[in-house]
Amino acid sequence: MTDDNKTIQVDKRLAEMNFGDWEGQETQPLRDKYPDTFDFRGTFSPNFVKYDKGAESYGDLIDRCNSFMHDLKENDAGKTVLVVCHGFTIRGILASLFRIDITDIAAVNNVSFTEISLDEDRFFAPCLLSFNR
């Protein structure tokens, strides 16, 4: 599968979303103080950046995921590539590829597998083969 290529490449664009001042804080106190920053599932709504200084917006996350996927298509077409990243980044990649609102994508379980095929013959049209498995 790897054709004896076991090189690991680290790409900063695949880092987890930056939560600014809220990084590492407990969720419940933030929900109590800023109830409009969470949706009905308990996931950050897009307006959390109004209160969380220094946080990366969903738009910023999607932009860097889009940049990564563009380079992946350019440099690794026809290859099988394993990408390892955190849940918000997976959601950013999916939002970028499928051009959907990131808030329409459910939270990703810890230690899950999402498989996407990019069809070169159809201008790299994405096909979601499995999600959160």
ZAMI-471689 format. One record per residue: x, y, z of N, C-alpha, C in turn. Coordinates in Angstrom, 1 decimal. Layout:
@npx=X | npy=Y | npz=Z | capx=X | capy=Y | capz=Z | cpx=X | cpy=Y | cpz=Z
...
//
This chain:
@npx=0.8 | npy=-1.2 | npz=0.0 | capx=0.0 | capy=0.0 | capz=0.0 | cpx=0.9 | cpy=1.3 | cpz=0.0
@npx=2.0 | npy=1.3 | npz=0.7 | capx=2.8 | capy=2.5 | capz=0.8 | cpx=3.9 | cpy=2.5 | cpz=-0.3
@npx=4.0 | npy=1.4 | npz=-1.0 | capx=5.1 | capy=1.2 | capz=-2.0 | cpx=6.5 | cpy=1.5 | cpz=-1.3
@npx=6.6 | npy=1.1 | npz=-0.1 | capx=7.8 | capy=1.3 | capz=0.7 | cpx=8.1 | cpy=2.7 | cpz=1.0
@npx=7.2 | npy=3.6 | npz=0.8 | capx=7.3 | capy=5.0 | capz=1.2 | cpx=6.6 | cpy=5.2 | cpz=2.5
@npx=7.4 | npy=5.3 | npz=3.6 | capx=6.9 | capy=5.5 | capz=4.9 | cpx=7.2 | cpy=6.8 | cpz=5.4
@npx=7.3 | npy=7.8 | npz=4.6 | capx=7.6 | capy=9.2 | capz=5.0 | cpx=6.4 | cpy=9.8 | cpz=5.5
@npx=6.6 | npy=10.4 | npz=6.7 | capx=5.5 | capy=11.2 | capz=7.3 | cpx=5.7 | cpy=12.7 | cpz=7.0
@npx=4.8 | npy=13.3 | npz=6.5 | capx=4.9 | capy=14.8 | capz=6.2 | cpx=3.9 | cpy=15.5 | cpz=7.1
@npx=4.5 | npy=16.5 | npz=7.8 | capx=3.7 | capy=17.3 | capz=8.7 | cpx=3.3 | cpy=18.6 | cpz=8.0
@npx=2.0 | npy=18.9 | npz=8.1 | capx=1.5 | capy=20.1 | capz=7.4 | cpx=0.8 | cpy=20.9 | cpz=8.4
@npx=1.2 | npy=22.1 | npz=8.7 | capx=0.6 | capy=23.0 | capz=9.7 | cpx=-0.9 | cpy=23.3 | cpz=9.4
@npx=-1.3 | npy=23.2 | npz=8.1 | capx=-2.6 | capy=23.5 | capz=7.7 | cpx=-3.6 | cpy=22.4 | cpz=8.3
@npx=-3.1 | npy=21.3 | npz=8.8 | capx=-3.9 | capy=20.3 | capz=9.3 | cpx=-4.0 | cpy=20.3 | cpz=10.8
@npx=-3.5 | npy=21.4 | npz=11.4 | capx=-3.6 | capy=21.5 | capz=12.9 | cpx=-5.1 | cpy=21.7 | cpz=13.3
@npx=-5.3 | npy=21.3 | npz=14.5 | capx=-6.7 | capy=21.5 | capz=15.0 | cpx=-7.0 | cpy=23.0 | cpz=15.1
@npx=-8.3 | npy=23.3 | npz=15.0 | capx=-8.8 | capy=24.7 | capz=15.0 | cpx=-8.2 | cpy=25.4 | cpz=16.3
@npx=-7.8 | npy=26.7 | npz=16.1 | capx=-7.3 | capy=27.4 | capz=17.2 | cpx=-8.4 | cpy=28.1 | cpz=18.0
@npx=-8.6 | npy=27.8 | npz=19.2 | capx=-9.7 | capy=28.3 | capz=20.0 | cpx=-9.3 | cpy=29.5 | cpz=20.9
@npx=-8.2 | npy=30.2 | npz=20.5 | capx=-7.8 | capy=31.4 | capz=21.2 | cpx=-7.8 | cpy=31.4 | cpz=22.7
@npx=-8.5 | npy=32.3 | npz=23.3 | capx=-8.5 | capy=32.4 | capz=24.8 | cpx=-9.3 | cpy=31.3 | cpz=25.4
@npx=-10.1 | npy=30.6 | npz=24.6 | capx=-10.9 | capy=29.5 | capz=25.2 | cpx=-10.2 | cpy=28.1 | cpz=25.1
@npx=-9.0 | npy=28.1 | npz=24.5 | capx=-8.2 | capy=26.9 | capz=24.4 | cpx=-8.1 | cpy=26.2 | cpz=25.7
@npx=-8.5 | npy=24.9 | npz=25.8 | capx=-8.3 | capy=24.1 | capz=27.0 | cpx=-9.4 | cpy=24.4 | cpz=28.1
@npx=-10.3 | npy=25.3 | npz=27.9 | capx=-11.3 | capy=25.6 | capz=29.0 | cpx=-12.4 | cpy=24.6 | cpz=28.9
@npx=-13.1 | npy=24.4 | npz=30.1 | capx=-14.2 | capy=23.6 | capz=30.2 | cpx=-15.4 | cpy=24.2 | cpz=29.4
@npx=-16.2 | npy=23.4 | npz=28.7 | capx=-17.2 | capy=23.9 | capz=27.9 | cpx=-18.4 | cpy=24.4 | cpz=28.7
@npx=-18.9 | npy=23.8 | npz=29.7 | capx=-20.1 | capy=24.2 | capz=30.4 | cpx=-20.1 | cpy=25.6 | cpz=30.9
@npx=-19.0 | npy=26.1 | npz=31.6 | capx=-19.0 | capy=27.5 | capz=32.0 | cpx=-19.1 | cpy=28.5 | cpz=30.8
@npx=-18.5 | npy=28.1 | npz=29.6 | capx=-18.6 | capy=29.0 | capz=28.4 | cpx=-20.1 | cpy=28.9 | cpz=27.9
@npx=-20.7 | npy=27.8 | npz=27.9 | capx=-22.1 | capy=27.7 | capz=27.5 | cpx=-23.0 | cpy=28.5 | cpz=28.4
@npx=-22.7 | npy=28.5 | npz=29.7 | capx=-23.6 | capy=29.3 | capz=30.7 | cpx=-23.4 | cpy=30.8 | cpz=30.4
@npx=-22.2 | npy=31.2 | npz=30.2 | capx=-21.9 | capy=32.6 | capz=30.0 | cpx=-22.3 | cpy=33.2 | cpz=28.6
@npx=-22.1 | npy=32.3 | npz=27.6 | capx=-22.3 | capy=32.7 | capz=26.2 | cpx=-23.2 | cpy=31.7 | cpz=25.5
@npx=-24.4 | npy=31.6 | npz=25.9 | capx=-25.3 | capy=30.5 | capz=25.3 | cpx=-25.4 | cpy=30.6 | cpz=23.8
@npx=-25.3 | npy=31.8 | npz=23.2 | capx=-25.4 | capy=31.9 | capz=21.7 | cpx=-24.2 | cpy=31.4 | cpz=21.0
@npx=-23.2 | npy=30.9 | npz=21.7 | capx=-22.0 | capy=30.4 | capz=21.0 | cpx=-22.0 | cpy=28.9 | cpz=20.7
@npx=-23.1 | npy=28.3 | npz=21.1 | capx=-23.3 | capy=26.8 | capz=20.9 | cpx=-24.6 | cpy=26.6 | cpz=20.2
@npx=-24.6 | npy=25.5 | npz=19.4 | capx=-25.8 | capy=25.1 | capz=18.7 | cpx=-26.6 | cpy=24.1 | cpz=19.5
@npx=-27.6 | npy=23.5 | npz=19.0 | capx=-28.4 | capy=22.6 | capz=19.7 | cpx=-27.7 | cpy=21.3 | cpz=20.0
@npx=-26.6 | npy=21.0 | npz=19.2 | capx=-25.8 | capy=19.8 | capz=19.5 | cpx=-24.7 | cpy=20.0 | cpz=20.5
@npx=-24.5 | npy=21.3 | npz=20.9 | capx=-23.4 | capy=21.6 | capz=21.8 | cpx=-22.1 | cpy=21.9 | cpz=21.1
@npx=-22.2 | npy=22.1 | npz=19.8 | capx=-21.0 | capy=22.5 | capz=19.0 | cpx=-21.0 | cpy=24.0 | cpz=18.9
@npx=-19.8 | npy=24.5 | npz=18.8 | capx=-19.6 | capy=26.0 | capz=18.6 | cpx=-20.4 | cpy=26.5 | cpz=17.4
@npx=-21.2 | npy=27.5 | npz=17.6 | capx=-21.8 | capy=28.2 | capz=16.5 | cpx=-20.8 | cpy=29.2 | cpz=15.9
@npx=-21.0 | npy=29.6 | npz=14.6 | capx=-20.0 | capy=30.5 | capz=14.0 | cpx=-19.8 | cpy=31.8 | cpz=14.8
@npx=-20.7 | npy=32.2 | npz=15.6 | capx=-20.5 | capy=33.5 | capz=16.3 | cpx=-19.7 | cpy=33.5 | cpz=17.5
@npx=-19.1 | npy=32.3 | npz=17.8 | capx=-18.3 | capy=32.2 | capz=19.1 | cpx=-17.1 | cpy=33.2 | cpz=19.0
@npx=-16.6 | npy=33.5 | npz=17.8 | capx=-15.5 | capy=34.4 | capz=17.7 | cpx=-15.8 | cpy=35.8 | cpz=18.1
@npx=-17.1 | npy=36.2 | npz=18.4 | capx=-17.4 | capy=37.5 | capz=18.9 | cpx=-16.9 | cpy=37.6 | cpz=20.3
@npx=-16.8 | npy=36.5 | npz=21.1 | capx=-16.4 | capy=36.5 | capz=22.5 | cpx=-15.0 | cpy=36.0 | cpz=22.7
@npx=-14.6 | npy=35.0 | npz=21.8 | capx=-13.3 | capy=34.3 | capz=22.0 | cpx=-12.2 | cpy=35.0 | cpz=21.3
@npx=-11.5 | npy=35.9 | npz=21.9 | capx=-10.5 | capy=36.7 | capz=21.3 | cpx=-9.3 | cpy=35.8 | cpz=20.9
@npx=-8.8 | npy=36.0 | npz=19.7 | capx=-7.7 | capy=35.3 | capz=19.1 | cpx=-8.1 | cpy=34.0 | cpz=18.5
@npx=-9.4 | npy=33.6 | npz=18.5 | capx=-9.8 | capy=32.3 | capz=18.0 | cpx=-9.9 | cpy=32.4 | cpz=16.5
@npx=-9.6 | npy=31.2 | npz=15.9 | capx=-9.8 | capy=31.1 | capz=14.4 | cpx=-11.2 | cpy=30.9 | cpz=14.1
@npx=-11.7 | npy=31.6 | npz=13.1 | capx=-13.1 | capy=31.4 | capz=12.6 | cpx=-13.2 | cpy=30.2 | cpz=11.8
@npx=-14.5 | npy=29.7 | npz=11.6 | capx=-14.7 | capy=28.6 | capz=10.7 | cpx=-14.2 | cpy=28.9 | cpz=9.3
@npx=-14.4 | npy=30.2 | npz=8.9 | capx=-13.9 | capy=30.6 | capz=7.6 | cpx=-12.4 | cpy=30.4 | cpz=7.4
@npx=-11.7 | npy=30.8 | npz=8.5 | capx=-10.2 | capy=30.6 | capz=8.4 | cpx=-9.8 | cpy=29.2 | cpz=8.4
@npx=-10.5 | npy=28.4 | npz=9.1 | capx=-10.3 | capy=26.9 | capz=9.1 | cpx=-10.5 | cpy=26.3 | cpz=7.8
@npx=-11.6 | npy=26.7 | npz=7.2 | capx=-12.0 | capy=26.1 | capz=5.9 | cpx=-11.0 | cpy=26.6 | cpz=4.8
@npx=-10.6 | npy=27.8 | npz=4.9 | capx=-9.6 | capy=28.4 | capz=3.9 | cpx=-8.3 | cpy=27.5 | cpz=4.0
@npx=-7.8 | npy=27.3 | npz=5.2 | capx=-6.5 | capy=26.5 | capz=5.2 | cpx=-6.7 | cpy=25.0 | cpz=4.8
@npx=-7.9 | npy=24.5 | npz=5.1 | capx=-8.2 | capy=23.1 | capz=4.6 | cpx=-8.3 | cpy=23.1 | cpz=3.1
@npx=-8.9 | npy=24.1 | npz=2.6 | capx=-9.0 | capy=24.2 | capz=1.1 | cpx=-7.6 | cpy=24.3 | cpz=0.5
@npx=-6.8 | npy=25.1 | npz=1.1 | capx=-5.4 | capy=25.2 | capz=0.6 | cpx=-4.7 | cpy=23.9 | cpz=0.6
@npx=-4.8 | npy=23.1 | npz=1.7 | capx=-4.2 | capy=21.8 | capz=1.8 | cpx=-4.7 | cpy=20.9 | cpz=0.7
@npx=-6.1 | npy=20.8 | npz=0.6 | capx=-6.7 | capy=19.9 | capz=-0.4 | cpx=-6.3 | cpy=20.3 | cpz=-1.8
@npx=-6.2 | npy=21.6 | npz=-2.1 | capx=-5.7 | capy=22.0 | capz=-3.4 | cpx=-4.3 | cpy=21.5 | cpz=-3.7
@npx=-3.4 | npy=21.6 | npz=-2.8 | capx=-2.0 | capy=21.1 | capz=-2.9 | cpx=-2.0 | cpy=19.6 | cpz=-3.0
@npx=-2.9 | npy=18.9 | npz=-2.3 | capx=-2.9 | capy=17.5 | capz=-2.3 | cpx=-3.4 | cpy=17.0 | cpz=-3.7
@npx=-4.3 | npy=17.6 | npz=-4.3 | capx=-4.8 | capy=17.3 | capz=-5.7 | cpx=-3.7 | cpy=17.5 | cpz=-6.7
@npx=-3.0 | npy=18.7 | npz=-6.5 | capx=-1.9 | capy=19.0 | capz=-7.4 | cpx=-0.7 | cpy=18.1 | cpz=-7.4
@npx=-0.3 | npy=17.7 | npz=-6.1 | capx=0.9 | capy=16.9 | capz=-5.9 | cpx=0.8 | cpy=15.4 | cpz=-5.8
@npx=-0.4 | npy=15.0 | npz=-5.4 | capx=-0.6 | capy=13.5 | capz=-5.1 | cpx=-1.7 | cpy=12.9 | cpz=-5.9
@npx=-2.1 | npy=13.4 | npz=-7.0 | capx=-3.1 | capy=12.8 | capz=-7.9 | cpx=-2.8 | cpy=11.4 | cpz=-8.2
@npx=-3.8 | npy=10.5 | npz=-8.1 | capx=-3.6 | capy=9.1 | capz=-8.4 | cpx=-3.1 | cpy=8.3 | cpz=-7.2
@npx=-2.8 | npy=8.9 | npz=-6.1 | capx=-2.2 | capy=8.2 | capz=-5.0 | cpx=-3.2 | cpy=8.1 | cpz=-3.9
@npx=-3.0 | npy=7.1 | npz=-3.1 | capx=-3.8 | capy=6.9 | capz=-1.8 | cpx=-3.0 | cpy=7.6 | cpz=-0.7
@npx=-3.6 | npy=8.6 | npz=-0.1 | capx=-3.0 | capy=9.4 | capz=1.0 | cpx=-3.8 | cpy=9.3 | cpz=2.3
@npx=-3.1 | npy=9.0 | npz=3.3 | capx=-3.7 | capy=9.0 | capz=4.7 | cpx=-3.4 | cpy=10.3 | cpz=5.3
@npx=-4.5 | npy=11.0 | npz=5.7 | capx=-4.4 | capy=12.3 | capz=6.4 | cpx=-4.9 | cpy=12.1 | cpz=7.8
@npx=-4.1 | npy=12.5 | npz=8.8 | capx=-4.4 | capy=12.3 | capz=10.2 | cpx=-4.6 | cpy=13.7 | cpz=10.8
@npx=-5.8 | npy=14.0 | npz=11.4 | capx=-6.0 | capy=15.3 | capz=11.9 | cpx=-7.2 | cpy=15.2 | cpz=12.9
@npx=-7.5 | npy=16.3 | npz=13.6 | capx=-8.5 | capy=16.4 | capz=14.6 | cpx=-9.9 | cpy=16.7 | cpz=13.9
@npx=-10.9 | npy=16.6 | npz=14.8 | capx=-12.3 | capy=16.6 | capz=14.3 | cpx=-12.7 | cpy=17.9 | cpz=13.6
@npx=-12.4 | npy=19.0 | npz=14.2 | capx=-12.8 | capy=20.3 | capz=13.5 | cpx=-12.1 | cpy=20.4 | cpz=12.1
@npx=-10.8 | npy=19.9 | npz=12.0 | capx=-10.1 | capy=20.0 | capz=10.8 | cpx=-10.8 | cpy=19.0 | cpz=9.8
@npx=-11.2 | npy=17.9 | npz=10.2 | capx=-11.9 | capy=17.0 | capz=9.3 | cpx=-13.2 | cpy=17.6 | cpz=8.8
@npx=-13.9 | npy=18.3 | npz=9.7 | capx=-15.1 | capy=19.0 | capz=9.3 | cpx=-14.8 | cpy=20.1 | cpz=8.3
@npx=-13.7 | npy=20.8 | npz=8.5 | capx=-13.2 | capy=21.9 | capz=7.6 | cpx=-12.9 | cpy=21.3 | cpz=6.2
@npx=-12.3 | npy=20.2 | npz=6.2 | capx=-11.9 | capy=19.5 | capz=4.9 | cpx=-13.2 | cpy=19.1 | cpz=4.2
@npx=-14.2 | npy=18.6 | npz=4.9 | capx=-15.5 | capy=18.2 | capz=4.3 | cpx=-16.2 | cpy=19.4 | cpz=3.8
@npx=-16.3 | npy=20.4 | npz=4.6 | capx=-16.9 | capy=21.7 | capz=4.1 | cpx=-16.3 | cpy=22.3 | cpz=2.9
@npx=-15.0 | npy=22.2 | npz=2.9 | capx=-14.2 | capy=22.7 | capz=1.7 | cpx=-14.5 | cpy=21.9 | cpz=0.5
@npx=-14.4 | npy=20.6 | npz=0.6 | capx=-14.6 | capy=19.7 | capz=-0.6 | cpx=-16.0 | cpy=19.7 | cpz=-1.1
@npx=-16.9 | npy=19.6 | npz=-0.2 | capx=-18.3 | capy=19.5 | capz=-0.7 | cpx=-19.1 | cpy=20.8 | cpz=-0.7
@npx=-18.4 | npy=21.9 | npz=-0.4 | capx=-18.9 | capy=23.3 | capz=-0.4 | cpx=-20.3 | cpy=23.3 | cpz=0.3
@npx=-20.2 | npy=22.9 | npz=1.6 | capx=-21.4 | capy=22.9 | capz=2.5 | cpx=-21.0 | cpy=23.7 | cpz=3.7
@npx=-22.0 | npy=24.1 | npz=4.4 | capx=-21.8 | capy=24.9 | capz=5.7 | cpx=-21.2 | cpy=23.9 | cpz=6.7
@npx=-20.1 | npy=24.3 | npz=7.3 | capx=-19.5 | capy=23.4 | capz=8.3 | cpx=-20.4 | cpy=23.1 | cpz=9.5
@npx=-21.4 | npy=24.0 | npz=9.8 | capx=-22.3 | capy=23.7 | capz=10.9 | cpx=-23.3 | cpy=22.6 | cpz=10.5
@npx=-23.3 | npy=22.2 | npz=9.2 | capx=-24.2 | capy=21.1 | capz=8.8 | cpx=-23.5 | cpy=19.8 | cpz=8.9
@npx=-22.3 | npy=19.8 | npz=9.4 | capx=-21.5 | capy=18.5 | capz=9.5 | cpx=-21.4 | cpy=18.2 | cpz=11.0
@npx=-21.8 | npy=17.0 | npz=11.4 | capx=-21.8 | capy=16.6 | capz=12.8 | cpx=-20.4 | cpy=16.5 | cpz=13.3
@npx=-20.3 | npy=16.6 | npz=14.6 | capx=-19.0 | capy=16.4 | capz=15.3 | cpx=-18.4 | cpy=15.1 | cpz=15.0
@npx=-17.1 | npy=15.0 | npz=14.9 | capx=-16.4 | capy=13.8 | capz=14.6 | cpx=-16.0 | cpy=13.1 | cpz=15.9
@npx=-16.3 | npy=11.8 | npz=15.9 | capx=-15.9 | capy=11.0 | capz=17.1 | cpx=-14.3 | cpy=11.0 | cpz=17.2
@npx=-13.8 | npy=10.8 | npz=18.5 | capx=-12.4 | capy=10.6 | capz=18.6 | cpx=-12.1 | cpy=9.2 | cpz=18.0
@npx=-11.0 | npy=9.1 | npz=17.4 | capx=-10.5 | capy=7.9 | capz=16.8 | cpx=-11.5 | cpy=7.3 | cpz=15.8
@npx=-11.8 | npy=8.1 | npz=14.8 | capx=-12.7 | capy=7.7 | capz=13.8 | cpx=-12.0 | cpy=7.7 | cpz=12.4
@npx=-12.7 | npy=7.1 | npz=11.4 | capx=-12.2 | capy=7.0 | capz=10.1 | cpx=-13.2 | cpy=7.6 | cpz=9.1
@npx=-12.7 | npy=8.5 | npz=8.3 | capx=-13.5 | capy=9.1 | capz=7.2 | cpx=-12.7 | cpy=8.9 | cpz=5.9
@npx=-13.4 | npy=8.4 | npz=5.0 | capx=-12.8 | capy=8.1 | capz=3.7 | cpx=-13.5 | cpy=8.9 | cpz=2.6
@npx=-12.6 | npy=9.5 | npz=1.8 | capx=-13.1 | capy=10.4 | capz=0.7 | cpx=-12.3 | cpy=10.0 | cpz=-0.6
@npx=-13.0 | npy=9.8 | npz=-1.7 | capx=-12.4 | capy=9.6 | capz=-2.9 | cpx=-12.5 | cpy=10.8 | cpz=-3.8
@npx=-11.5 | npy=11.2 | npz=-4.5 | capx=-11.5 | capy=12.3 | capz=-5.4 | cpx=-11.3 | cpy=11.8 | cpz=-6.8
@npx=-12.3 | npy=11.9 | npz=-7.6 | capx=-12.4 | capy=11.4 | capz=-9.0 | cpx=-11.6 | cpy=12.3 | cpz=-10.0
@npx=-10.4 | npy=11.9 | npz=-10.3 | capx=-9.6 | capy=12.8 | capz=-11.3 | cpx=-10.3 | cpy=13.0 | cpz=-12.6
@npx=-11.1 | npy=12.0 | npz=-13.0 | capx=-11.7 | capy=12.1 | capz=-14.3 | cpx=-12.9 | cpy=13.1 | cpz=-14.3
@npx=-13.3 | npy=13.4 | npz=-13.1 | capx=-14.4 | capy=14.4 | capz=-13.0 | cpx=-14.0 | cpy=15.6 | cpz=-12.2
@npx=-12.8 | npy=16.1 | npz=-12.6 | capx=-12.2 | capy=17.3 | capz=-12.0 | cpx=-12.1 | cpy=17.2 | cpz=-10.4
@npx=-11.7 | npy=16.0 | npz=-10.0 | capx=-11.5 | capy=15.7 | capz=-8.5 | cpx=-12.8 | cpy=15.9 | cpz=-7.7
@npx=-13.9 | npy=15.5 | npz=-8.4 | capx=-15.2 | capy=15.5 | capz=-7.6 | cpx=-15.1 | cpy=14.6 | cpz=-6.4
@npx=-15.5 | npy=15.1 | npz=-5.3 | capx=-15.4 | capy=14.3 | capz=-4.0 | cpx=-16.5 | cpy=13.3 | cpz=-3.9
@npx=-16.3 | npy=12.2 | npz=-3.3 | capx=-17.3 | capy=11.2 | capz=-3.0 | cpx=-17.0 | cpy=10.7 | cpz=-1.5
@npx=-17.9 | npy=10.9 | npz=-0.6 | capx=-17.8 | capy=10.5 | capz=0.7 | cpx=-18.1 | cpy=9.0 | cpz=0.9
@npx=-17.0 | npy=8.2 | npz=1.1 | capx=-17.2 | capy=6.8 | capz=1.1 | cpx=-17.6 | cpy=6.3 | cpz=2.5
@npx=-17.0 | npy=6.9 | npz=3.6 | capx=-17.4 | capy=6.6 | capz=4.9 | cpx=-17.1 | cpy=7.8 | cpz=5.8
@npx=-17.9 | npy=8.0 | npz=6.8 | capx=-17.8 | capy=9.1 | capz=7.7 | cpx=-17.9 | cpy=8.7 | cpz=9.2
@npx=-17.0 | npy=9.1 | npz=10.0 | capx=-17.1 | capy=8.9 | capz=11.5 | cpx=-17.2 | cpy=7.5 | cpz=11.8
@npx=-16.5 | npy=6.6 | npz=11.1 | capx=-16.6 | capy=5.2 | capz=11.3 | cpx=-15.6 | cpy=4.7 | cpz=12.3
//
